[in-house]
Amino acid sequence: MSMERIDIRVEAEILEELEDLARLDNHNTRSEAVREAIYNYVDDMKGMWNSDVVKVTIPKRLMDKVGLYIRNGDAQDLDQAIFLAMNKWCDDLEDYYSNRRDKMEKIVSENVAADLAKGHAKKQAKKMARR
């Protein structure tokens, strides 16, 4: 397969990171690393076209749980660890909305009322002190 040449421009910081990652990944040149990145991008995009594959950004807090499932041996691979973390997150949300939400709202309401009463009492105390 013949290769075409392309020119790209990137920020100096990104180029430095690319070179560092290329060395870590045993690429001889940054061109090799860029070529692999392009191949991976094309494969990913082709794989997503007309399929059920979904790419998402997972919040760090959830990824921490993913890492924990893998380190503890609860998950055999990344997909399974993500599934377990998402499942736990959904269970926690269901528990919150089913059991704890009303209690939490009551506590918040009581705290707000107490803060308002405290503020009112301070205002009254200042008025009395001025007289």
N, C-alpha and C positions, 0 to 999 in steps of 0.2 A: 504494500500500500504506500503510495507516495504521500509525502507530508507537505502541507502548505505552511508558509511562515505568516505569523500574525504579530503585530506590535500592540502591546498594551501598556497602559500607564497606571501605576498604583502609588500610593503614599509610601514614603521611605520606611515608616514603621511597619507597614504590612509586608514590604519586601524583606525586611530584616526577620520578621516572624516566619515568613515563607522559607527563607534560607535555613533558619534554625530547625524548622519542622522537617524540611527536606533532608537535612543531615540526620536527624533522629530516625527518619523513616528509610534511611540508607539509599537515598536518591543521589546519583552522581552529580546531577546538575539541577538547578532550579527549573529548567525547561522540562525535565522529567517529572518533577513534582507538579508543575502547572498542567502538563499533559495528562497526568493521572487524575488530577482534580477535574479537568474538563471531561475526561472519559466517565468518571463517576457521576458527574452532573448529568451528562447525556443519558447514562444508564438509568439513573434515578428518575429523570423526567419521562423517559420512555416507559419505565415501569409504572409510573403513576398515571399515565395516559389511559383513560378508559378502564380504570381498575378501582378497587376498593382501598388502595393504599392511601393512608393519610399521614402527612408529616405535621408534627406539632412541636411547639417549644414547650418544654416541661419546666415549671418553676423549680428553682434550686432546692427549695424545701422538699419538694416531691422527689427530686433526683437524689437527695440525701437518703431518702427511704429506699429508693431503687438500689443504691450502692449498699445499703445495709442488708437488704434481702440477698444480694449476691454474695457479700462477705460472709454472712451467716449460713450460706448454703441453702437458704429457703427457696432460691430460684436457680434454675440451671443455666439460664441465659438472660440477656437483656430484655427480650420480649416478655418473658415470664415475670421478671422483676417489675417491669412497668405495669403489667396486668395486676400483679399483687398490690402494688402501691396505689394504683387508681381504684382498685376494688376497696381497699382500706379507706381511702379518701371518701369514696361514695358512701360507705357504711357510716363513717363519722358524720358526714353531712345529714344522712338520714336520721341518725341518732339525735343530732342537734335539733333538727326541725321537728322530730317526733316527740322528743322528751325534754330537751333542755331549753329550747327557745323561749317558751312562756316563762320559765323560772328566771332566765337571764333578763328578759324584758322587764319582769317585775323588780328585779334587783336594780336595774338601771333606773327605772321610774322612781323607786324609793330613794336612790342616791341623788337623782336630780331634784326631787322634792326636798330632801334634806339640805342640799346645797342652796336651793332657793330660800329656804327658811333661814339658813345661816346668814345669807346675804341680807335678807330682810331684817334680821335681828341686829346685824352690824350697823345698818342704816339707822335703825331706831336708836341704837346706843349713841351714834354720832349726833343725832338730833338732840337727844337728852343732854349730852355733854355740852352742846352749844348753849343751852338755856341757862 
